[in-house]
Amino acid sequence: MDDPASTQASEAQQQWTEPPWVGFLETTEDALLILEAARRRLIPRVTRRLADRERKLINSGSVFVFEEEESGIKRWTDGFLWSPSRILGNFLLYRETDKRNPDGTPATRPEDPTPAPYPSGALSRPKDDLNALTGGYSAAGSSGLDRARERILLGSLTNSQKFKEDGMMKKTFSLTLPNTTQTHHIVSYYKVADVEAGRLRTPSSLPEFAALEISPEFLDKTHFRVQPRVEVGEDGRVRFR
């Protein structure tokens, strides 16, 4: 029988050659499906801080999952410059920025605090619209995004910062299991153009993920700012719908 301690040490020593998963998390359901897949070891969890060379894996579509105590990660480090966070439902959104202080130092720290848990399919666009989406976009009308779609992809991060042209968005999700010290985090990255062009799939659009039954421990309503849609089956089990 494998020693759990040695197994964990072995996993921690492994070098990452690709992100744990690649895609786009649009909804709370998508985030919970990723947590469930990681719980079942269908996708790996990050069990240590990424080495500098491994940060090169961070691209549009990269999704990383980690548990705070297991990994020892209190601050997720990626080396990018980000805007201040904005709340979008059960997520936090950041947008990549070029903005620096007059002395050349970053306006926001590359090491963003790991977000605290909350207390209580893609659309195709014409090429011209995609070009507009890759940088310098602000108002929904000028970018080709309707306001509802802009809200999903950008939140309120539209024209209040000096954003990087063709930069990425960072979208994070956190959840603490009831009656435990386990706090699970997801950090995902995407470019708006990649989502709109259909290059990044959501977990809920993939049969192998959509068929997963989400664990009841992930569905405790007290942990969401915006309540997930759940129902109790005839067997008494709580399920996400």
C-alpha positions as a Markdown table, in Angstrom:
| # | Residue | x | y | z |
|---|---|---|---|---|
| 1 | Met | 0.0 | 0.0 | 0.0 |
| 2 | Asp | 1.4 | 3.4 | -0.9 |
| 3 | Asp | 2.5 | 5.7 | 1.9 |
| 4 | Pro | 0.3 | 8.9 | 1.6 |
| 5 | Ala | 3.2 | 11.0 | 2.8 |
| 6 | Ser | 5.6 | 9.6 | 0.2 |
| 7 | Thr | 3.0 | 9.9 | -2.5 |
| 8 | Gln | 2.4 | 13.5 | -1.7 |
| 9 | Ala | 6.2 | 14.2 | -1.6 |
| 10 | Ser | 6.6 | 12.5 | -5.0 |
| 11 | Glu | 3.8 | 14.6 | -6.5 |
| 12 | Ala | 5.3 | 17.8 | -5.1 |
| 13 | Gln | 8.6 | 17.0 | -6.8 |
| 14 | Gln | 7.0 | 16.4 | -10.2 |
| 15 | Gln | 7.7 | 19.1 | -12.8 |
| 16 | Trp | 4.7 | 20.6 | -14.5 |
| 17 | Thr | 4.9 | 20.3 | -18.3 |
| 18 | Glu | 1.3 | 21.4 | -19.0 |
| 19 | Pro | -1.5 | 23.1 | -17.0 |
| 20 | Pro | -3.8 | 20.7 | -15.0 |
| 21 | Trp | -6.6 | 21.7 | -17.4 |
| 22 | Val | -7.2 | 24.0 | -20.4 |
| 23 | Gly | -10.5 | 25.7 | -21.0 |
| 24 | Phe | -12.8 | 28.5 | -19.8 |
| 25 | Leu | -14.8 | 28.7 | -16.6 |
| 26 | Glu | -18.0 | 30.7 | -17.3 |
| 27 | Thr | -20.3 | 29.7 | -14.4 |
| 28 | Thr | -20.2 | 28.5 | -10.8 |
| 29 | Glu | -21.2 | 25.0 | -12.2 |
| 30 | Asp | -18.0 | 25.0 | -14.3 |
| 31 | Ala | -15.9 | 25.8 | -11.2 |
| 32 | Leu | -17.6 | 23.1 | -9.2 |
| 33 | Leu | -17.1 | 20.5 | -11.9 |
| 34 | Ile | -13.3 | 21.3 | -11.9 |
| 35 | Leu | -13.2 | 20.9 | -8.2 |
| 36 | Glu | -15.0 | 17.6 | -8.4 |
| 37 | Ala | -12.7 | 16.4 | -11.2 |
| 38 | Ala | -9.7 | 17.3 | -9.1 |
| 39 | Arg | -11.2 | 15.5 | -6.1 |
| 40 | Arg | -11.6 | 12.4 | -8.2 |
| 41 | Arg | -8.0 | 12.8 | -9.5 |
| 42 | Leu | -9.3 | 13.2 | -13.0 |
| 43 | Ile | -7.2 | 16.3 | -13.2 |
| 44 | Pro | -4.2 | 17.0 | -10.9 |
| 45 | Arg | -4.0 | 19.5 | -8.1 |
| 46 | Val | -1.0 | 21.8 | -7.7 |
| 47 | Thr | 0.7 | 20.7 | -4.5 |
| 48 | Arg | 3.5 | 23.3 | -4.4 |
| 49 | Arg | 4.3 | 26.8 | -5.8 |
| 50 | Leu | 5.2 | 26.8 | -9.5 |
| 51 | Ala | 8.8 | 27.2 | -10.3 |
| 52 | Asp | 9.8 | 30.2 | -12.4 |
| 53 | Arg | 10.2 | 28.0 | -15.5 |
| 54 | Glu | 6.8 | 26.5 | -14.9 |
| 55 | Arg | 5.1 | 29.9 | -15.0 |
| 56 | Lys | 5.7 | 29.8 | -18.8 |
| 57 | Leu | 2.7 | 27.3 | -18.8 |
| 58 | Ile | 0.4 | 30.2 | -17.9 |
| 59 | Asn | -1.3 | 31.1 | -21.1 |
| 60 | Ser | -4.9 | 31.8 | -22.3 |
| 61 | Gly | -6.9 | 28.7 | -21.2 |
| 62 | Ser | -4.6 | 27.6 | -18.4 |
| 63 | Val | -6.5 | 26.4 | -15.3 |
| 64 | Phe | -4.8 | 25.6 | -12.0 |
| 65 | Val | -6.4 | 23.9 | -8.9 |
| 66 | Phe | -4.9 | 23.7 | -5.5 |
| 67 | Glu | -5.9 | 23.2 | -1.8 |
| 68 | Glu | -4.4 | 25.8 | 0.5 |
| 69 | Glu | -3.2 | 23.6 | 3.3 |
| 70 | Glu | -2.0 | 20.8 | 1.1 |
| 71 | Ser | 0.0 | 23.0 | -1.2 |
| 72 | Gly | 1.2 | 25.6 | 1.4 |
| 73 | Ile | 0.2 | 28.3 | -1.1 |
| 74 | Lys | -1.1 | 31.4 | 0.6 |
| 75 | Arg | -0.4 | 33.7 | -2.4 |
| 76 | Trp | -0.7 | 32.5 | -6.0 |
| 77 | Thr | 2.4 | 33.8 | -7.8 |
| 78 | Asp | 2.4 | 34.2 | -11.6 |
| 79 | Gly | 4.7 | 37.1 | -12.3 |
| 80 | Phe | 2.1 | 39.1 | -14.3 |
| 81 | Leu | 0.8 | 42.6 | -13.6 |
| 82 | Trp | -2.9 | 42.7 | -12.8 |
| 83 | Ser | -5.5 | 45.3 | -12.1 |
| 84 | Pro | -7.2 | 45.3 | -8.7 |
| 85 | Ser | -9.8 | 42.5 | -8.4 |
| 86 | Arg | -13.5 | 42.9 | -9.2 |
| 87 | Ile | -16.3 | 40.7 | -8.0 |
| 88 | Leu | -18.3 | 38.8 | -10.6 |
| 89 | Gly | -20.8 | 36.5 | -9.0 |
| 90 | Asn | -18.8 | 33.8 | -7.1 |
| 91 | Phe | -15.6 | 34.8 | -8.9 |
| 92 | Leu | -12.9 | 37.4 | -8.7 |
| 93 | Leu | -11.7 | 38.9 | -12.0 |
| 94 | Tyr | -8.4 | 40.6 | -12.8 |
| 95 | Arg | -7.2 | 42.1 | -16.1 |
| 96 | Glu | -3.6 | 42.2 | -17.2 |
| 97 | Thr | -2.2 | 45.7 | -17.2 |
| 98 | Asp | 1.0 | 47.5 | -18.3 |
| 99 | Lys | 0.5 | 50.2 | -15.7 |
| 100 | Arg | 3.6 | 50.9 | -13.6 |
| 101 | Asn | 4.4 | 53.5 | -11.0 |
| 102 | Pro | 6.7 | 56.5 | -12.0 |
| 103 | Asp | 9.7 | 54.6 | -10.5 |
| 104 | Gly | 9.1 | 51.6 | -12.8 |
| 105 | Thr | 7.7 | 49.3 | -10.1 |
| 106 | Pro | 4.5 | 47.4 | -10.8 |
| 107 | Ala | 1.3 | 49.2 | -9.9 |
| 108 | Thr | -0.1 | 46.0 | -8.6 |
| 109 | Arg | 2.0 | 43.2 | -7.0 |
| 110 | Pro | 2.8 | 40.1 | -9.2 |
| 111 | Glu | 2.0 | 38.1 | -6.1 |
| 112 | Asp | -1.7 | 38.6 | -5.7 |
| 113 | Pro | -3.2 | 37.5 | -2.4 |
| 114 | Thr | -5.0 | 34.2 | -2.7 |
| 115 | Pro | -8.7 | 35.3 | -2.8 |
| 116 | Ala | -10.6 | 34.6 | 0.4 |
| 117 | Pro | -13.7 | 32.3 | 0.0 |
| 118 | Tyr | -17.0 | 34.1 | 0.0 |
| 119 | Pro | -18.7 | 34.2 | 3.4 |
| 120 | Ser | -22.1 | 33.1 | 3.4 |
| 121 | Gly | -20.3 | 27.2 | -25.1 |
| 122 | Ala | -18.8 | 30.1 | -26.9 |
| 123 | Leu | -20.1 | 32.5 | -29.5 |
| 124 | Ser | -18.4 | 33.0 | -32.8 |
| 125 | Arg | -17.6 | 36.6 | -33.9 |
| 126 | Pro | -16.5 | 38.1 | -37.2 |
| 127 | Lys | -12.8 | 38.7 | -37.6 |
| 128 | Asp | -13.1 | 42.4 | -37.2 |
| 129 | Asp | -14.8 | 42.0 | -33.9 |
| 130 | Leu | -12.2 | 39.6 | -32.7 |
| 131 | Asn | -9.4 | 42.1 | -33.5 |
| 132 | Ala | -11.2 | 44.7 | -31.5 |
| 133 | Leu | -11.6 | 42.4 | -28.6 |
| 134 | Thr | -7.9 | 41.7 | -28.3 |
| 135 | Gly | -6.9 | 45.1 | -26.9 |
| 136 | Gly | -8.0 | 48.6 | -26.2 |
| 137 | Tyr | -11.6 | 47.7 | -25.9 |
| 138 | Ser | -13.8 | 49.6 | -23.5 |
| 139 | Ala | -17.4 | 50.2 | -24.4 |
| 140 | Ala | -19.4 | 47.2 | -25.4 |
| 141 | Gly | -20.6 | 48.8 | -28.7 |
| 142 | Ser | -17.1 | 49.5 | -29.9 |
| 143 | Ser | -15.8 | 46.0 | -29.2 |
| 144 | Gly | -18.6 | 44.0 | -30.8 |
| 145 | Leu | -19.6 | 42.5 | -27.5 |
| 146 | Asp | -23.2 | 43.0 | -26.3 |
| 147 | Arg | -23.3 | 44.2 | -22.7 |
| 148 | Ala | -24.4 | 40.8 | -21.2 |
| 149 | Arg | -21.5 | 39.1 | -22.8 |
| 150 | Glu | -19.1 | 41.8 | -21.9 |
| 151 | Arg | -20.2 | 41.4 | -18.3 |
| 152 | Ile | -19.5 | 37.7 | -18.3 |
| 153 | Leu | -16.0 | 38.1 | -19.8 |
| 154 | Leu | -14.8 | 41.4 | -18.4 |
| 155 | Gly | -17.0 | 42.2 | -15.5 |
| 156 | Ser | -16.5 | 45.9 | -14.7 |
| 157 | Leu | -12.9 | 45.9 | -15.9 |
| 158 | Thr | -13.5 | 47.8 | -19.1 |
| 159 | Asn | -12.1 | 51.3 | -19.1 |
| 160 | Ser | -10.9 | 52.1 | -15.6 |
| 161 | Gln | -7.3 | 51.0 | -15.9 |
| 162 | Lys | -4.5 | 51.1 | -18.4 |
| 163 | Phe | -4.8 | 47.5 | -19.7 |
| 164 | Lys | -2.3 | 45.5 | -21.7 |
| 165 | Glu | -3.1 | 45.2 | -25.4 |
| 166 | Asp | -4.1 | 41.6 | -26.2 |
| 167 | Gly | -3.7 | 40.9 | -22.5 |
| 168 | Met | -5.3 | 38.1 | -20.4 |
| 169 | Met | -8.0 | 38.0 | -17.9 |
| 170 | Lys | -7.5 | 36.1 | -14.6 |
| 171 | Lys | -10.6 | 34.5 | -13.0 |
| 172 | Thr | -10.4 | 32.9 | -9.6 |
| 173 | Phe | -12.8 | 30.9 | -7.4 |
| 174 | Ser | -12.4 | 29.8 | -3.8 |
| 175 | Leu | -14.4 | 27.5 | -1.5 |
| 176 | Thr | -13.9 | 26.3 | 2.1 |
| 177 | Leu | -15.4 | 23.0 | 3.0 |
| 178 | Pro | -17.8 | 23.0 | 5.9 |
| 179 | Asn | -16.4 | 22.0 | 9.3 |
| 180 | Thr | -12.8 | 21.7 | 7.9 |
| 181 | Thr | -9.8 | 23.9 | 7.3 |
| 182 | Gln | -9.7 | 22.8 | 3.6 |
| 183 | Thr | -9.9 | 25.8 | 1.3 |
| 184 | His | -9.9 | 25.0 | -2.4 |
| 185 | His | -8.8 | 27.5 | -5.1 |
| 186 | Ile | -9.1 | 27.7 | -8.9 |
| 187 | Val | -7.0 | 30.2 | -10.9 |
| 188 | Ser | -7.8 | 30.4 | -14.5 |
| 189 | Tyr | -6.6 | 32.6 | -17.4 |
| 190 | Tyr | -8.1 | 33.5 | -20.7 |
| 191 | Lys | -8.2 | 36.0 | -23.6 |
| 192 | Val | -11.6 | 37.3 | -24.6 |
| 193 | Ala | -10.8 | 36.6 | -28.3 |
| 194 | Asp | -10.1 | 32.9 | -27.5 |
| 195 | Val | -13.4 | 32.5 | -25.7 |
| 196 | Glu | -15.4 | 34.2 | -28.4 |
| 197 | Ala | -13.7 | 32.2 | -31.2 |
| 198 | Gly | -14.7 | 28.9 | -29.5 |
| 199 | Arg | -11.1 | 27.9 | -28.8 |
| 200 | Leu | -11.7 | 27.3 | -25.1 |
| 201 | Arg | -14.5 | 24.9 | -24.0 |
| 202 | Thr | -16.3 | 25.0 | -20.6 |
| 203 | Pro | -16.3 | 21.9 | -18.4 |
| 204 | Ser | -20.1 | 21.9 | -18.5 |
| 205 | Ser | -20.0 | 21.6 | -22.3 |
| 206 | Leu | -17.8 | 18.4 | -22.2 |
| 207 | Pro | -19.6 | 15.1 | -21.5 |
| 208 | Glu | -16.9 | 13.7 | -19.4 |
| 209 | Phe | -17.2 | 16.6 | -17.0 |
| 210 | Ala | -20.9 | 17.3 | -17.3 |
| 211 | Ala | -21.7 | 13.8 | -16.2 |
| 212 | Leu | -19.9 | 14.1 | -12.9 |
| 213 | Glu | -22.1 | 14.2 | -9.8 |
| 214 | Ile | -20.8 | 17.1 | -7.7 |
| 215 | Ser | -20.1 | 16.2 | -4.1 |
| 216 | Pro | -22.6 | 17.6 | -1.6 |
| 217 | Glu | -19.7 | 19.1 | 0.4 |
| 218 | Phe | -19.1 | 21.5 | -2.5 |
| 219 | Leu | -22.8 | 22.5 | -2.6 |
| 220 | Asp | -23.3 | 24.0 | 0.8 |
| 221 | Lys | -25.2 | 27.2 | 0.0 |
| 222 | Thr | -23.5 | 29.2 | 2.8 |
| 223 | His | -20.3 | 29.3 | 0.9 |
| 224 | Phe | -21.6 | 31.2 | -2.2 |
| 225 | Arg | -22.2 | 34.9 | -2.8 |
| 226 | Val | -24.6 | 33.9 | -5.5 |
| 227 | Gln | -26.4 | 30.7 | -4.7 |
| 228 | Pro | -25.9 | 27.8 | -7.0 |
| 229 | Arg | -28.9 | 26.0 | -8.4 |
| 230 | Val | -29.2 | 22.8 | -6.4 |
| 231 | Glu | -32.0 | 20.2 | -5.8 |
| 232 | Val | -32.5 | 17.3 | -3.5 |
| 233 | Gly | -33.1 | 14.0 | -5.2 |
| 234 | Glu | -35.4 | 11.2 | -4.2 |
| 235 | Asp | -32.5 | 9.6 | -2.5 |
| 236 | Gly | -32.0 | 12.6 | -0.3 |
| 237 | Arg | -28.7 | 13.7 | -2.0 |
| 238 | Val | -28.0 | 17.2 | -3.0 |
| 239 | Arg | -27.2 | 17.7 | -6.7 |
| 240 | Phe | -26.3 | 20.7 | -8.8 |
| 241 | Arg | -28.6 | 21.5 | -11.7 |
